[in-house]
Amino acid sequence: CVNQEVRESMKLPTTTTLAQNYPNPFNPVTNIRFGLNGAASVTLTVYNAAGQVVRTLIAGEFMESGTYSQTWDGRDTPGDRVGSGIYFYELRAGSFTSMKKMTLVQ
C-alpha cells in the first residue's frame, strides 16, 4: 500500500511551471526547480542584469513530463565565478517561457 504522501509526489505536474530558486539569495550554489506537464525540448539559461547569457544549464534537451531540479554553481560558461549581483534564469519548454530573478551574494 502506497501512503498518501508518496502517492502525491508521484503525480505528474498538471501545468508547466518554473519555481523560485532556493536558496535565494545564494552563495555558492542554488537549485532551480521546474515541472513539465508534457514532454518538451527544454532550455534553461542564466542571464546577467544586462541581459547577456552567463551560462546555459540545459540546452535543448528533450525531457519527459515530471518535476526536475537543476543546480547552478555561480559560474559562467568558461567556468569562472561570476560576481555578486542580480541574475535571471529563463525556462523554455515547448511553447512555455518563464523568467525569474535570483541574487548571488559573495
N, C-alpha and C positions, 0 to 999 in steps of 0.2 A: 504494500500500500504506500503510495507516494503522498507525503504530507502536503498540506496546502501551500506552505512557503516554497517548497521545491517546485510544485506544480505552477505557481505564479511565475517563478524565474524561468520556466521552460517555455512560456508563451512568447510567440514572435511579436515584434512591435506591430502595432496597427497603423502607425504613421512613420515616415522617415523623420528623424529628429537629430539635432545637434545640441548636446548638453554643454553647460558651462564647464570649463576646465577646472580641475581640482588637484592640488590646492591653487588658489588664486588670491593674492599674489603668490608667486612661487620662486624657489631657488633650491636646488639647481634643476629639478625636473618637475614636470606636470603631466597629468593624464587628461586626455581628451576622449570623451565617450560619445558614441553616436549609435543610432538604431536605424536599421533598414527594414522597411516593410515589404520589400521585394528585392530580388537580385538586381544588381546595378553595377555599372562601372563607377568606381569611387576614386576621387582625388581629394586629398586633404593637404592644404597648403598654409604655411605660416608667412605672414607679411609684416613688415615694419610699419611705423606710423606714416611713412612717406608712400606706402603702397607698393614697395619693392618686395619681390619674393625673397624671403630669407631661407626657406627650406621647404621642399615638397616631401611630406611624410608618407603619403600614399599617392602613387602616380598611375591613375587609370586602371587600378586593379579591379578585376571582376570579383564581386563579393556576393554571397548568398544573403537572404534576409536573416536578421539576427541583431544582437547587440554587441558592439565592439568597443575596445579601449586602445588608444594609441598614445604612447609616451613621447614627449618632446623633451630633449635634454638641454635646451637653451643654446644649441649650436646651429651654425649656418651650414650651407651645402658643403663647403670645403672642410668643415669640422671645427671651425673656430668658435669660441664662446662669443655670444653677442652681448651687448651692454644692457644695463638696466633700462627699462622703459616699457612703453605700451606696445603690444604686438596684437595682431589679429590672426585668427585662423578661420579658414573657409572650407566647408564641406560641399563638394559637388557630387551628387549621386543621381544619375539619370537626369530628370528634369528638376530635381530638388537642388536648391542652393541656399546656404545659410552661412552667416559670418558672425563671430563673437570676438570680444575683446579680452585680452589677458595681460597681466602685469608681471614682468620679471624684475625682482629686486635683488641686488647683489650687495 
